[in-house]
């Protein structure tokens, strides 16, 4: 691979994966409906996830200084263990376990992204042509088809090369920052101009007297302080298990070590810059604004039942502040979201393919994954494999999007257009409610892999610096210990939540089961591959590099 990326290049690639424009739109509905009404602690859950992510970002940044190269945590694990006095023998095991966990995150995450592209396009088509498609309940078949097309189209961009990807991501980031700050300012201004008891507009265009009640059938925050308070520890933790999807990506550039001009300097700085700009600044502002906007006319209850609650909010704001042009305002903002979704999916495919490439080069996965395209110098085999996996997962998430807590009632289902786009994914309300929600399930699987990978990386940071001359008690022990414990605690809430009766048990428990199956298959594959290649499980003693 050719070193072509400077500080701006590596930072932009990370910021593209942490796309605030995309995630405010696509995950708000999942957060609103997950273990309802835990969404009332949404902002606090995101803030806890940001703190968790910062601890992990410090570990990634420190490791990138020691071990620049392609492979990210996969590379770090091997190097860290090899440079120890006693733990060196576990280097190959640590490397494989970390790489395998990376795939649960990087190979599932793009499926979430392409599914949400399908959902968003369905919402837009329904808004423009309501007789053809319902905006609140777009056709599952239509959404699945868009997801499949998106998976292959975006993978083609990745296949063409990372330099072109960087330029695309830079433009997308600038556009979405401007659009999001504009929306946030309008949402806050709308709330300040509509106190309790005033008259406001609902989504259907009617006027209603607005109230702000924390509980009841139409929950909405009563004040700005209420938005940022956790209210309930379990709510905060449950929201954090979803919110990590918003924040992942800062670590992605550590896989671009072979393509960075000055990797030991620029990659560590890029990791911390990307999380500061996108997470600490953009997310905290936009999520405050969206939660502060809600009222009895459009509450958390309405948000969990919509395909795009942020789009609904934009319609209401546009109708109120722009003389009835709410749909036009929403469509302009939706275009920026669509571009951001392309950017974040592209960045994840670039990163995931390079982790697979590193493992293929080491023959820890089939060696053909370790090949580069002769002209584009991209890991094309890994990219097209990831495209197919993304298409399958995205189609599944879209087809089962209106299941579980998101199941519409029979009266609403009866009003849907009778077109081919509703041939699958729509049945009776009772049947839909009995099935797991496809998008939530795929999201939780990806997040489980993220928590596992981030927790392991914090442990790797401790191992890497424990015997190093630059060891710092705070950076290399306190911070990574907190990061590891916080990540593993979020994983535990996949089981704790259902045990305490918080929300549907199907999605988190199935996600845990599938993740365990992936881990067991990894152990089997590692054992079989070791025998095939004649490799020892434990690493022989080597001299520290």
Order of alpha helices (4+ residues) and beta strands (2+ residues): alpha-alpha-alpha-alpha-alpha-alpha-alpha-beta-beta-alpha-alpha-alpha-alpha-alpha-alpha-alpha-alpha-alpha-alpha-alpha-alpha-alpha
